[in-house]
C-alpha cells in the first residue's frame, strides 16, 4: 500500500444522474485557491525548489507564456503532469468552407498526465458528510435608492446577493418571484429583465408591483456544479420588502 502523503476532504451530494434517492456523489471541499506566486513560495519554503520564490515565479510565468504561444500555433503540449491540445468547435457544411469566427471557435483542452496519476495512490479522502445544496439569499439592494433589505422600487434595478441563487433549469417553477404578504399573490420576474445571473449575485428590474409588502423568492435547479437538480429548490429572503 502506498504511503499517504496527501488528504482531501469531500462532501456528498444527491446523484442527479440516477433515479435512486440514496445515490450520492462526492465533491472535493476545495481549500482556498492558490496562484503561481503562492505555489512558488510553497515550493521554495518546503524545500522542493531552490532559489528565491520571485525568481522561480518569473521562470514559471515565462514557461506558461511560451507554452500558450506554442499551443496557439497548434502544438500539442505534454508536461507529464498535464497535456494541452488545441481544438476547433463548430460544423463545416462543405469541404471548401473556411473557418468563420462566430460560427466556429477555438478552445484548449487539458488532460491529466501520467505524473499526476502516479500521485493518486498517496491521497487519502475524508468524507465529511452531506453538502449543502440549498440556495440562500443574504442581501437585497435597491440600486436606485441604495436601500438595503428594506424597500424596492418597481421597474428599477435590484441587486440580490447570496449563494447558489443562479436561475437555471427548465422546471416551470424556476424563476424569481415576489409574493404579496397580504394576498399571497405571486408575481414573476420576466427572464429578459435578468441582467446578471451568477451563483452569488442577481441583477434585474423589479416588476411593476403595487404598494405593499412582499417576500422575494428564487427557485432554481442550480446545484453548484453539474448536473442540475432534478427538482428546484427555493430560497426565500427572510425580511419582507416594501413598495411605497
C-alpha positions in Angstrom: 0.0 0.0 0.0 1.3 3.5 -0.9 2.3 5.9 1.8 -0.4 8.5 2.4 1.1 11.9 1.6 -2.0 14.0 1.0 -5.5 14.3 2.3 -8.6 15.6 0.5 -11.9 16.4 2.2 -15.1 15.9 0.3 -18.9 16.2 0.9 -21.7 14.1 -0.5 -24.4 15.4 -2.8 -27.5 13.8 -4.3 -26.7 12.0 -7.5 -29.0 13.6 -10.1 -28.0 11.1 -12.8 -29.8 8.2 -11.2 -33.4 7.6 -10.0 -32.2 6.2 -6.7 -32.7 8.8 -3.9 -30.0 7.0 -1.9 -27.2 7.6 -4.5 -24.7 10.3 -3.8 -21.6 11.7 -5.5 -18.6 13.2 -3.8 -17.3 16.7 -4.4 -13.9 17.9 -3.1 -14.2 20.6 -0.4 -11.7 22.9 -2.0 -9.2 24.7 0.1 -8.5 28.3 -0.7 -7.2 28.8 -4.2 -3.5 29.3 -4.9 -1.9 31.1 -7.7 1.6 30.9 -9.3 3.1 33.2 -6.7 1.7 31.0 -3.9 3.0 27.8 -5.5 6.5 29.2 -5.9 6.5 30.4 -2.2 5.4 26.9 -1.2 8.0 25.1 -3.3 10.9 27.2 -2.1 9.7 27.2 1.5 9.0 23.5 1.6 12.4 22.6 0.0 11.0 21.3 -3.2 12.8 24.0 -5.2 16.0 26.1 -4.7 16.5 29.8 -5.0 14.1 32.7 -4.4 10.4 32.5 -4.9 10.3 35.6 -7.1 13.0 34.1 -9.4 11.1 30.9 -9.6 7.8 32.7 -10.4 9.5 34.7 -13.2 10.7 31.4 -14.8 7.3 29.7 -14.3 5.4 32.6 -15.9 7.8 32.6 -18.8 7.2 28.8 -19.2 3.4 29.1 -19.3 3.6 32.1 -21.6 5.7 30.1 -24.1 3.5 27.0 -23.7 0.4 29.1 -24.6 2.2 30.6 -27.5 3.1 27.2 -28.9 -0.4 25.9 -28.3 -1.8 28.8 -30.3 0.4 27.5 -33.2 -1.2 24.1 -32.9 1.4 22.3 -30.9 0.2 19.5 -28.6 1.9 20.1 -25.2 2.8 17.3 -22.8 4.3 18.4 -19.5 4.0 14.9 -17.9 1.6 16.4 -15.3 -1.0 17.5 -17.9 -1.3 17.7 -21.6 -2.8 20.6 -23.6 -4.1 20.5 -27.1 -5.9 22.9 -29.4 -9.5 22.1 -30.6 -11.9 23.6 -33.1 -15.6 23.7 -32.4 -18.4 24.1 -35.0 -19.8 22.4 -38.1 -18.3 22.9 -41.5 -21.0 22.5 -44.2 -18.8 21.7 -47.1 -15.2 20.7 -47.8 -14.5 24.2 -49.2 -15.8 26.1 -46.2 -13.3 28.3 -44.4 -13.1 29.0 -40.6 -15.7 31.6 -39.7 -15.3 33.3 -36.4 -18.7 33.1 -34.5 -19.8 30.0 -36.3 -16.5 28.2 -35.5 -14.4 28.7 -32.4 -11.1 27.6 -30.9 -10.7 26.2 -27.4 -7.9 24.5 -25.5 -8.4 21.1 -23.7 -6.4 19.9 -20.7 -5.9 16.3 -19.8 -4.5 14.6 -16.7 -0.9 13.3 -17.3 0.9 10.2 -16.1 2.8 12.1 -13.3 -0.5 13.3 -11.8 -1.9 9.8 -12.0 1.1 8.4 -10.1 0.3 10.7 -7.2 -3.3 9.3 -6.7 -2.4 6.3 -4.6 -0.9 8.6 -2.0 -4.1 10.6 -1.4 -6.5 9.8 1.4 -10.1 11.0 1.1 -12.1 12.1 4.1 -15.9 12.2 3.6 -17.3 15.0 5.7 -21.0 14.1 5.3 -23.7 15.7 3.2 -23.0 19.0 1.5 -25.5 21.9 1.4 -27.2 22.5 -2.0 -29.8 24.9 -0.7 -29.8 28.4 -2.3 -29.5 31.2 0.2 -30.4 34.9 -0.2 -28.3 37.1 2.0 -28.9 40.7 0.8 -31.3 42.7 -1.4 -30.3 46.2 -2.5 -32.5 48.7 -4.3 -30.0 50.2 -6.7 -32.0 53.5 -7.3 -32.4 54.4 -3.6 -29.4 52.5 -2.2 -31.8 50.9 0.4 -30.6 47.6 1.7 -33.0 44.8 2.8 -35.9 47.3 3.2 -37.6 48.9 0.2 -37.7 48.2 -3.5 -38.6 50.5 -6.5 -40.9 48.9 -9.1 -39.3 48.9 -12.6 -35.8 49.7 -11.2 -32.8 47.6 -10.6 -32.5 45.2 -7.7 -29.2 43.6 -6.7 -29.5 40.3 -4.9 -26.6 38.6 -3.1 -26.5 35.0 -1.9 -25.2 31.5 -2.6 -26.3 29.1 -5.3 -29.0 31.5 -6.5 -28.2 31.3 -10.2 -31.6 30.9 -12.0 -31.2 27.7 -14.0 -33.4 24.8 -15.1 -36.5 24.1 -17.2 -38.9 23.3 -14.5 -41.9 25.8 -14.7 -41.4 26.7 -11.0 -37.8 28.0 -11.7 -37.6 31.8 -11.5 -37.6 34.9 -9.4 -40.9 35.6 -7.6 -42.4 38.3 -5.4 -45.2 37.1 -3.0 -47.6 39.7 -1.7 -47.7 39.3 2.1 -51.4 40.3 2.3 -52.8 38.3 -0.6 -50.2 35.6 -1.3 -50.4 36.7 -4.9 -47.1 35.8 -6.7 -45.5 38.0 -9.4 -42.7 36.5 -11.5 -39.7 38.5 -12.9 -39.6 38.1 -16.7 -36.4 36.4 -17.8 -35.5 39.3 -20.1 -35.3 41.5 -17.1 -32.5 39.5 -15.7 -29.1 41.1 -16.4 -26.7 39.4 -14.1 -27.3 35.7 -13.3 -24.5 34.4 -11.2 -24.4 31.9 -8.4 -23.7 34.7 -5.9 -25.4 37.6 -7.5 -28.5 38.5 -9.5 -29.3 41.9 -11.0 -32.7 42.5 -12.5 -35.5 45.0 -12.9 -38.2 44.7 -10.2 -41.7 44.1 -11.7 -44.5 46.7 -11.6 -45.6 45.9 -8.0 -48.4 47.8 -6.2 -47.7 49.4 -2.9 -47.4 46.7 -0.2 -45.1 44.2 1.4 -43.5 41.4 -0.5 -41.3 38.4 0.1 -38.6 37.6 -2.5 -38.0 34.0 -3.6 -35.6 32.4 -6.0 -36.4 28.9 -7.3 -33.6 27.2 -9.2 -32.3 23.8 -10.2 -28.7 25.0 -10.0 -26.7 22.7 -7.7 -23.3 24.5 -7.6 -22.0 22.1 -10.3 -23.1 19.6 -12.9 -25.6 18.1 -13.2 -28.5 20.3 -12.2 -31.0 19.2 -9.6 -34.0 17.1 -10.6 -36.4 19.4 -8.7 -36.0 23.1 -8.0 -35.1 24.4 -4.5 -36.3 27.7 -3.3 -34.6 30.4 -1.3 -36.9 32.9 0.5 -35.4 36.1 1.8 -36.3 36.3 5.5 -37.0 40.0 5.6 -40.2 41.5 3.9 -39.5 44.2 1.3 -41.8 47.2 1.0 -43.1 49.0 -2.1 -44.2 52.5 -1.0 
